[in-house]
Amino acid sequence: MRKLFLTLLFASAFLAIFAQKPYTVVFYNLENFFDTINDPETRDDEFTPDGERKWGSVKYYKKLGNIERVFFDIAAIQKSYPAVIGVSEVETRGVLEDVVSTQKLAPANYRIVHYDSPDARGIDVAFLYRPDIFKLEGSREIPFKMPGMPYFRTRGFVTMWGTIDEEPFFFLVSHWPSRLGGKEASSPKREACARAIRKIKDSVMMANPKTKVIIMGDLNDDATDKSIVDPDCLNAKSSVKHLADDDFYNPYIDVLKAGYGTLAYQDSWNLFDNIIVSGNLVNAEKGELKLQRAPGSRFYGNIFTRPYMIQQSGQYRGYPLRTFVGTNFQNGFSDHFPVYIYIGKQNN
């Protein structure tokens, strides 16, 4: 009873002070957030109590508390829980239910859009959304099929659509194939993902040109790589000037060029985590929702970091503080930093 009272008190206090606008949209790769139950149909054995990482309840709940802390601290920036959160590398809906039920996130009343993917390890992508802001009308997982490789299994594209402030929105979250085998050798898979997503966007906007499209994910390519910027692939633009309503605009191209990243490898930074929007969210008319810069920032795309999320010593000093290094538990957060954007009313 005391715990329930404290939760209700916490909820009323934070909903009272958390403003709703501008709305925050977040993507975060949760890095191998498995439950502790062995699934005989997937390769999750290492993340079980008897596996090599000894992934039991104690480690699981430490990870859960860490993820809760990150999302709540993102919310604290604008004093508003994010409207939409996309995630990758989560094993089951049950993990997401644990996330949204944590004490600090429960007041947001998040709902979940999740589909089990054919990924061999059983890790998926999903959405959390606030039903008081995003009015869900439908969702679907669209499988990814690699041309010429009928038996290739990977995560599909999780999509959802509905309205925010009565404006139509379409969201897509994905986790593109890794660079296993080398960047160049594996690039055709990510290029195929990009072309597939572009076709999805084109069909959505053909049905209703006013739909504002937001895609996000761990693309396993930098914001300037071929799969994202090439006219034959995603064809995302780096400038808001001369942007057509049905173009893709990627604010993280400028962020990467300025030297920032979301993950580190061999002492260099990559920016694989992107949130990319349709041009009509940039070119919004007065009174409509529009992509906004953070106060005082020259970028439309943001990376969330705090000292507690960063390795403070040792070989990986300065890198994201991950859950494991090898099989050594670090009590960390993720090997990626989360990214976020703001959307708010265009009043001038």
Phi, psi and omega in degrees: 000317179298319179297319179297317179299316180295321179296316179295321178296317178300315182298312183295322181295314185282326176292333179289324185263344184275111176289162184263345188228147354292155180281144179252135176241128190235147165230139180214124170279114187277001176053091171053050178273085179269153165283186184257008185263131179286123176259114184293348182263357179228166180267069181249012189303324183293336178257058174223164181302330181264359181282176185295339178266358179050053186277089181248191187297322182298311180294320180301312184287334171294317177298316180301316179295325178293317179294319176304316182298316181297310183296322180291323179289329171295317178300325184292339181300310181258005186054044180205129176299138177308142179287320181222134175233123171261142180226157172227169180058049173239136189280316188219164173299326180301322177298316180295322177297324176294320180298309185288345180268356179298154188303319185281340181257341182305324180299338180285343177059041183299144170253164188238137167240112185216142174226139174290127183263167177277011180305137185298328179272351178084015180264142191234175168247158184196171175238147162245138180215152178270116184290343176284345179248304180266115181268098185294132175248336179181165177210161181196144167263127178255114183297147173264126179241119182276118179305132178082358181228074187296340183257008179287127183245128175204180181290142176274188178261117177270125183237153172210152182218155183171211183228151168234123185051040177069010174262140182285133178230147175230124180246144176221132175237140182208162177227102188288160180304147185288178177268021178305127184093356180109151183301311185290318182294327182267353184302322180304330178293317180287326175296323177293322175300315181299315180296322179296317181292322178298320178295321177298313179300316181298319181291322178296314183283337174291322179291322178209099183299344180277351180294130178264122188256132175231118176247150184207163174154176169271106187269356181054020170222151175288161183298341181258003183284164186306316185301332185264322188256342185293138180302336179274355182244238182285329178060043178282137182268154181258354184233146177277351180284138177057036182269121177286155182300329182261010172284163168262136173242128180246104181293346184276354173296312178294324179297316179295317180297334178278358174100010181262154180211175180245349176209154184239144178209126180051047175063024172226155185259140171243158175232082181273342186265116188230149165235118188240138188235158175284154185300331181291345173279339176272321184266026185300147179276168180306132179088356179258162174290137188218147173298132183235150170281152170293147179306127177080000182259148174268358183252149172273341178255142184234148173243131181263122175221149171220154182306325181292345180268001188243136176296125188264348182205171174084193185301325185254028178303130180093347179279164169303138180281104187271171183291315180229149160244109191065236176255011180270117181289126183256355187053041182263197190248297181192160173275005175236153166267148176284159177236156181204157175229166175243140170232137181207175183292137174269110186253004179216000000 
